[in-house]
Amino acid sequence: MKSLRGRLIAVYVAATVFPLALTVWTSIALLDLSLNLRPMRELDSLSKSFERVGREYYQRAREALRDEAKAGRVAPRLYAEADAESWPQEVQDFWDSEAKERFETAGRDGKLLEYFERGPKGVRVYTGDLAIGREEFTREFAEARDVIASAKGRDLRRGFVYTFVAVASAVWIAGLVGLIYFAGRLTAPVRALTDALRAVGRGDMAARVDRAAREDEIGGAIEAFNSMADQLRDSREKLIHVTRLESWQALARKTAHEIKNSLTPIRLTMEEIGACAAGPDADFLRQAAQIVVDEVGSLEKRVRAFSEFAAEPPVTLAAVDVGAVVEERAAFLGSGHPDVTIRVELAETPMARADLDLIRGVITNLVKNGAEAAGAGGTLLLKTGTQGGRVTVEVHDSGPGLSEMARSTLFEPSISFKKGGMGLGLSIARKSVAACGGEIALIQGELGGAGFRVTLAADGTTSGAGARQTTQLVTK
């Protein structure tokens, strides 16, 4: 048996069958010993001996009475044939039987022995005493035999053996059934855990095991597996993201370099053409040159975005007051979006462990995206808090939200779902948060639109801004 359940059952059987058999054998042996101590066998033997002795005694009593009668030492009672009509019934029966002699018991309990002898003119009856009455002897003997027969009929040994074996077997089977049940309960989560491990090994990072309110070691193992699977999933996603970023960064560096080399002389040439334009087509040439210069400026802006995306700025981790950063970014960016109401809710939080410049850039990107999504008359909510001992910053907007396609590729570079967007902002934000040892995730929006949460490690000290526990409204 390869399964744990089968091995548990095999161990139970191996550990209990021999003791059970030994117990049954010992009990039966003790029963036989106890039954052998009972007087039934002796009573049986004694009753049979007593029967033989009684018969011998009765036979000798008959012979003695006959001898006494022949010797004339016992006077008979005479019943003449002429008086046959008045004979007692037993005398009449003897006469009718035509036997020469007969012995019968008479008196109370058969203590008298009568000897009937046929004569030429009637019947002579001799009477002698018996020390033990035949009827009394017969009754007592019959009672003894009834006791013996009743004991044999009950067959106490067989009944006890059957009952004991049945009870012992029932207890053993009940234990086996209980073991099978509990072994199933024990091994079921182990099988589920094994299946989940295989699924994770095949690449299914969504495989989880239901703990089912278990507080034992198996519950701890299931919780550890689920936590490990979550970490593996997050690590794989981060690895995939980092790998993609590296590929995009290599492409961005090469693209930025090539495009920059071409754009600079184009812009300079067009500016010179615009400055030197003369003659009847001067206005047209200056206008055309300006259009080209503007488009080149737009391309240079995109090249700079690629350069920023490809760059690996140094990261300096220090204690950052996220509440103060949120307040400062809300005030700074609020003026750029006067038609959007920005609410700031600060909770008491410890200082975060992060790079100040990178976190400013992340919050700036989230606030700008949220304000653009909320639109004129919309609302933006900025919150700080803690979760699991880590510092969180949330940004919620009242915009239309995100589609399923946008959610699935939200942090991918060069994927933009807004006009004029490069698709690099959230990817850069995710890279910056990861560089600080944190996470950024899309969450359920509290204002009906999108919501983002930035999670950072706590530095250990309490921030001044968070200690105020205030709700601040930044208006137009």
Order of alpha helices (4+ residues) and beta strands (2+ residues): alpha-alpha-beta-alpha-beta-beta-beta-alpha-alpha-alpha-alpha-beta-alpha-beta-beta-alpha-beta-beta-alpha-alpha-beta-beta-beta-beta
